[in-house]
Amino acid sequence: MITSLPGIGTLLGAEFLAITGGAMDFFGTPDRLAGFAGLAPAPWDSGRIRGDLHRPRRYHRGLQRVFYYSAQISIATCPASRHFL
């Protein structure tokens, strides 16, 4: 099922499964998986300053690399992905 996604082949799919352990119910929601990968911005608000977002300090760099490479490959090979540029 993972390799059916555009941009994820056997190697990236195997890396994804190795990093996550194949237990997707551990994360609960896709938002928590994105936060674990460092793809979801974390708020850095202080006092009256709101809306200041940054990359979380703790994230899994290997999982972020898997998502980055899959995005690059899907843009290069899948015509439907090119519409999001």
ROSE-4610 file (N, C-alpha, C; in Angstrom, 1 decimal, always signed):
// ROSE-4610
residu = [M/M/M/I/I/I/T/T/T/S/S/S/L/L/L/P/P/P/G/G/G/I/I/I/G/G/G/T/T/T/L/L/L/L/L/L/G/G/G/A/A/A/E/E/E/F/F/F/L/L/L/A/A/A/I/I/I/T/T/T/G/G/G/G/G/G/A/A/A/M/M/M/D/D/D/F/F/F/F/F/F/G/G/G/T/T/T/P/P/P/D/D/D/R/R/R/L/L/L/A/A/A/G/G/G/F/F/F/A/A/A/G/G/G/L/L/L/A/A/A/P/P/P/A/A/A/P/P/P/W/W/W/D/D/D/S/S/S/G/G/G/R/R/R/I/I/I/R/R/R/G/G/G/D/D/D/L/L/L/H/H/H/R/R/R/P/P/P/R/R/R/R/R/R/Y/Y/Y/H/H/H/R/R/R/G/G/G/L/L/L/Q/Q/Q/R/R/R/V/V/V/F/F/F/Y/Y/Y/Y/Y/Y/S/S/S/A/A/A/Q/Q/Q/I/I/I/S/S/S/I/I/I/A/A/A/T/T/T/C/C/C/P/P/P/A/A/A/S/S/S/R/R/R/H/H/H/F/F/F/L/L/L]
num = [1/1/1/2/2/2/3/3/3/4/4/4/5/5/5/6/6/6/7/7/7/8/8/8/9/9/9/10/10/10/11/11/11/12/12/12/13/13/13/14/14/14/15/15/15/16/16/16/17/17/17/18/18/18/19/19/19/20/20/20/21/21/21/22/22/22/23/23/23/24/24/24/25/25/25/26/26/26/27/27/27/28/28/28/29/29/29/30/30/30/31/31/31/32/32/32/33/33/33/34/34/34/35/35/35/36/36/36/37/37/37/38/38/38/39/39/39/40/40/40/41/41/41/42/42/42/43/43/43/44/44/44/45/45/45/46/46/46/47/47/47/48/48/48/49/49/49/50/50/50/51/51/51/52/52/52/53/53/53/54/54/54/55/55/55/56/56/56/57/57/57/58/58/58/59/59/59/60/60/60/61/61/61/62/62/62/63/63/63/64/64/64/65/65/65/66/66/66/67/67/67/68/68/68/69/69/69/70/70/70/71/71/71/72/72/72/73/73/73/74/74/74/75/75/75/76/76/76/77/77/77/78/78/78/79/79/79/80/80/80/81/81/81/82/82/82/83/83/83/84/84/84/85/85/85]
x = [+0.8/+0.0/+0.9/+2.0/+2.9/+3.5/+3.9/+4.6/+3.6/+2.3/+1.3/+1.2/+1.8/+1.8/+2.8/+2.5/+3.4/+4.7/+5.8/+7.1/+7.7/+7.0/+7.5/+7.7/+8.9/+9.2/+9.5/+10.2/+10.5/+11.5/+12.5/+13.5/+13.0/+12.3/+11.7/+10.6/+9.9/+8.8/+9.4/+10.6/+11.2/+11.8/+12.4/+12.9/+11.7/+10.6/+9.5/+9.0/+8.9/+8.5/+9.5/+10.8/+11.8/+11.8/+11.5/+11.5/+10.3/+9.1/+7.9/+7.6/+8.2/+8.0/+6.7/+6.1/+4.9/+3.6/+3.8/+2.6/+2.1/+1.2/+0.7/-0.3/-0.9/-1.8/-1.0/+0.3/+1.1/+1.0/+0.9/+0.8/-0.6/-1.6/-3.0/-3.6/-2.9/-3.4/-2.3/-2.6/-1.6/-0.8/-1.5/-0.8/+0.3/+0.2/+1.2/+2.4/+2.1/+3.2/+3.9/+3.2/+3.9/+4.7/+4.3/+5.0/+6.3/+6.2/+7.3/+8.4/+7.9/+8.8/+9.4/+8.9/+9.3/+8.7/+7.6/+7.0/+5.9/+5.4/+4.3/+5.0/+4.7/+5.3/+4.8/+5.6/+5.3/+5.2/+4.2/+4.0/+5.1/+5.6/+6.6/+6.1/+5.0/+4.3/+4.9/+4.9/+5.4/+4.7/+4.0/+3.3/+2.2/+2.4/+1.4/+1.7/+2.9/+3.3/+2.6/+1.9/+1.2/+1.4/+1.4/+1.5/+2.9/+3.9/+5.3/+5.5/+5.7/+5.9/+7.3/+7.8/+9.1/+9.1/+10.2/+10.4/+10.6/+10.0/+10.2/+11.7/+12.2/+13.6/+13.8/+12.8/+13.0/+12.1/+12.8/+12.1/+13.0/+12.5/+13.2/+13.7/+15.0/+15.6/+15.5/+15.6/+15.4/+14.1/+13.0/+11.7/+11.4/+12.0/+11.8/+12.5/+13.6/+14.3/+13.5/+12.8/+11.9/+10.8/+10.1/+9.1/+9.6/+10.8/+11.3/+11.7/+12.3/+12.7/+11.4/+10.4/+9.2/+8.5/+8.5/+7.9/+8.7/+10.0/+10.8/+10.6/+10.5/+10.3/+8.9/+7.9/+6.6/+6.4/+7.0/+7.0/+7.6/+8.7/+9.4/+8.7/+7.9/+7.4/+5.8/+5.1/+3.7/+3.1/+2.3/+1.8/+0.8/+0.0/-0.9/-0.2/+1.0/+1.7/+2.3/+2.5/+3.0/+2.1/+0.8/-0.2/+0.0/+0.7/+0.8/+2.1/+2.8/+4.0/+3.6]
y = [-1.2/+0.0/+1.3/+1.2/+2.4/+2.7/+1.6/+1.9/+2.3/+2.2/+2.7/+4.2/+4.9/+6.4/+6.9/+8.0/+8.5/+9.0/+8.6/+9.0/+8.1/+7.1/+6.1/+4.8/+4.4/+3.1/+2.1/+1.0/+0.0/+0.4/+1.2/+1.6/+2.7/+3.7/+4.7/+4.1/+3.1/+2.5/+1.6/+1.0/+0.2/+1.1/+2.2/+3.2/+3.7/+4.0/+4.5/+3.5/+2.3/+1.2/+1.0/+1.1/+0.9/+2.0/+3.2/+4.3/+4.3/+4.1/+4.1/+2.8/+1.8/+0.5/-0.2/+0.4/-0.1/+0.0/+0.6/+0.8/+2.3/+2.5/+3.8/+4.2/+3.3/+3.7/+4.3/+4.2/+4.9/+6.4/+6.9/+8.3/+8.8/+8.0/+8.5/+9.2/+10.4/+11.2/+11.5/+11.9/+12.3/+13.5/+14.4/+15.6/+15.2/+14.2/+13.8/+13.2/+12.4/+11.9/+13.0/+14.1/+15.2/+16.0/+16.1/+16.7/+15.9/+14.6/+13.7/+13.8/+14.0/+14.2/+15.6/+16.5/+17.9/+18.7/+18.2/+18.9/+19.9/+19.7/+20.6/+21.7/+22.9/+24.0/+24.0/+24.4/+24.5/+25.9/+26.3/+27.7/+28.1/+29.3/+29.9/+31.3/+31.2/+32.5/+32.9/+34.2/+34.8/+36.1/+36.2/+37.4/+37.8/+39.0/+39.4/+39.0/+38.4/+37.9/+36.6/+36.5/+35.2/+34.9/+33.7/+33.3/+33.1/+33.1/+32.9/+31.4/+30.9/+29.4/+29.1/+28.0/+27.5/+26.0/+25.5/+24.0/+23.5/+22.4/+21.9/+21.5/+21.7/+21.3/+19.8/+19.1/+17.6/+17.0/+16.4/+15.7/+14.7/+13.7/+12.6/+13.0/+13.2/+13.7/+12.7/+11.4/+10.3/+10.3/+10.5/+10.5/+11.7/+12.8/+14.0/+13.9/+13.2/+12.9/+12.0/+11.0/+10.1/+10.9/+11.8/+12.6/+13.6/+14.2/+15.1/+14.4/+13.3/+12.6/+12.1/+11.7/+11.2/+12.3/+13.5/+14.7/+15.1/+15.0/+15.4/+14.4/+13.1/+12.1/+12.1/+12.4/+12.5/+13.7/+14.8/+15.9/+15.6/+14.9/+14.5/+13.5/+12.6/+11.5/+11.4/+12.1/+12.0/+13.4/+13.3/+14.6/+15.2/+14.4/+15.0/+15.8/+15.4/+16.1/+17.4/+17.6/+18.8/+20.0/+19.7/+20.8/+21.5/+21.0/+21.6/+22.4/+22.6/+23.5/+24.9]
z = [+0.0/+0.0/+0.0/+0.7/+0.8/-0.6/-1.3/-2.6/-3.7/-3.4/-4.4/-4.4/-3.4/-3.4/-4.5/-5.1/-6.1/-5.4/-6.0/-5.5/-4.4/-4.0/-3.0/-3.6/-3.8/-4.4/-3.3/-3.7/-2.7/-1.7/-2.1/-1.1/-0.1/-0.6/+0.3/+1.2/+0.6/+1.4/+2.5/+2.2/+3.2/+4.3/+3.9/+4.9/+5.8/+5.2/+5.9/+6.9/+6.5/+7.5/+8.6/+8.2/+9.2/+10.3/+9.8/+10.8/+11.6/+11.0/+11.8/+12.5/+12.1/+12.7/+12.2/+11.2/+10.6/+11.4/+12.6/+13.5/+13.4/+12.5/+12.2/+13.3/+14.0/+15.1/+16.3/+16.3/+17.3/+17.2/+16.0/+15.8/+16.0/+15.7/+15.9/+14.7/+14.4/+13.3/+12.3/+11.1/+10.2/+10.6/+11.4/+11.9/+12.9/+13.7/+14.6/+13.8/+12.7/+11.9/+11.2/+10.8/+10.2/+11.2/+12.4/+13.5/+13.8/+13.8/+14.1/+13.0/+11.8/+10.6/+10.5/+11.3/+11.2/+10.0/+9.5/+8.4/+8.8/+10.0/+10.5/+11.4/+11.1/+11.9/+13.4/+14.3/+15.7/+16.1/+16.9/+17.3/+18.2/+18.1/+19.0/+19.4/+20.2/+20.6/+21.9/+22.1/+23.4/+23.6/+24.8/+25.1/+24.1/+23.5/+22.5/+21.1/+20.9/+19.6/+19.3/+18.3/+17.9/+16.4/+16.1/+14.7/+14.3/+15.2/+14.8/+14.8/+13.6/+13.5/+13.1/+13.5/+13.2/+13.1/+12.6/+12.6/+14.0/+14.4/+15.7/+15.9/+17.1/+17.4/+17.4/+17.8/+17.8/+16.7/+15.7/+14.7/+14.1/+13.4/+12.8/+11.4/+11.3/+10.0/+8.9/+9.3/+8.3/+7.7/+8.5/+8.0/+7.2/+7.6/+6.8/+5.4/+5.4/+4.1/+3.2/+3.8/+3.0/+2.4/+3.1/+2.6/+1.5/+1.7/+0.8/-0.5/-0.5/-1.7/-2.4/-1.7/-2.4/-3.1/-2.5/-3.1/-4.4/-4.3/-5.5/-6.6/-6.3/-7.3/-7.9/-7.1/-7.6/-8.5/-8.2/-9.1/-10.4/-10.4/-11.7/-12.5/-11.9/-12.6/-12.7/-11.8/-11.8/-12.3/-13.4/-13.9/-13.0/-12.2/-11.3/-10.1/-9.8/-8.7/-9.2/-10.5/-11.0/-10.9/-10.7/-10.5/-9.2/-8.3/-7.0/-6.9/-7.9/-7.9/-7.8]
